[in-house]
Amino acid sequence: MTATSAGQVPPATTTRPARRRAGRDEGALAAALLSPTLIVLALVIGYPLLAALRQSFYRTGEGLDANGFVIRGDQYAGLDNYLDAFTGANASVFWNAFWNTTFFTVTTVGIEVVLGTAMALVMHQALRGRGLVRASILVPWAIPTAVSGLLWRWVFDSEGIANAVLGQQVLWVADGWPARFAVIIADTWKTAPFIGLLVLAGLQLIPTELYEAARVDGASPWRQFRSITLPLVKPTLLIAVLFRILDVLRMFDLPYVLTGGQKHSVQTLSILAYNEASRLHYGPAAAFATLIFCYVVIVAYVFVKLLGTDLIADARSPRTTARKALRAVPRARRARKAVGA
C-alpha cells in the first residue's frame, strides 16, 4: 500500500512549507549578520552624504533681511549654490577644476594602463631575481601619497634632480603645463604598479597549455598577446581601470602636496571643494562635493554599461574563456598538425 492510498500527504507537499520556513530563517539570519555592517556604512557614508546634500542648499554668513536687520548663520539658498557653480560667480573656477579633473583622469589612467600591463608582463616572466623585480616595481605603490608628493616636489624643485638632468630651469610646480606634467608623472609613478599587480594576478590564472598550443601552431608573441593574454586578462584589467578612474576623479592629496593646491592649472574638484570649505563657504563647498559624487556615479555607471557590460559576468570560468582563446589560434594549422601526427 502506497503512502497516497493510505491517506498520507505526499513527501513533496510536507517538505515545501518546511523549505519556505528554512529559507525565511536563513534570510533573517543573513539580515541579522549583515546589519552591523549596514549600520556602519549608513553612519560612515549615508549620513555624511545626506548632511552634505542638505548643506548645499544653504549659505553660511551674514546678510540683511527685507527689513534691513542683520541675519547670521545658515540661510536657505535653494539651488543658488549649484547655479553659481554652472553659470554664476563660481562658474569659471568650477569648469576649470572640472576639465582639470577630466584631463588628469584620461591621461593618467591611459598611461598607467599601458605601463601597468607592461610591468605585469615583466613580473610574470620566469627570470632570475623575479622576486626582487616584483618588489622594486611595487615599492612606489606602497609609499603613502603624501610622502610621494613631497618626494616629487623635491625632484621638481627649481634646484632639483629634474632640472639638473634636463640642464634647464623649469618651474615645474609653479603653474601651467609644467605643473600638469609634474602631476601626471608623479601619479603614474605612484599608481601604475597597482594596475600591474592586478593584471599580474590575472596573468597567473591563464593556463600555460594555451601558449604551448599557440607556439606549436606558429603564433607570434604579438598574436599570443592579442588572442590569448588580452582576452583572458580583460575582466581583471577592466576592474583595475574602473578603480583607477574612480580614484583619479577624487584626486586631492597628490596635486595639493606637490603644487600647493592653489595653482589654477592643477586645481581639481576635490581641491576646489576643500578651498571653499577652508574659506568657511560651506554651502558652495557642499555643492561641489555633491557634484563630485554625481560625477563619479555617472562615470562608473557609463563605464560598466558601455565598456564592461557586466564585470562579474565577463569573469567567466577559465574553461569557457580558454576555449574561446583557442579558437583564435589558426584552425588550419592545428588540422595540419593533427594530420601530421
ABEGO torsion letter per residue (X at the ends): XBAAAAGBBBAAAAAAAAAAAAAAAAAAAAAAAAAAAAAAAAAAAAAAAAAAAAAAABBBEBBBBAAGBBBBEBBBAEAAAAAAAAABAAAAAAAAAAAAAAAAAAAAAAAAAAAAAAAAAAAABBBBGAAAAAAAAAAAAABBAAAAAAAAAAAABAABAAAAAAGBBBBAAABEAAAAAAAAAAAAAAAAAAAAAAAAAAAAABBAAAAAAAAAAGBBAAAAAAAAAAAAAAAAAAAAAAAAAAAAAABAAAAAAAAGGABAAABBAAAAAAAAAAAGBAAAAAAAAAAAAAAAAAAAAAAAAAAAGBAAAABBBAAAAAAAAAAABBAAAAAAAAAAX
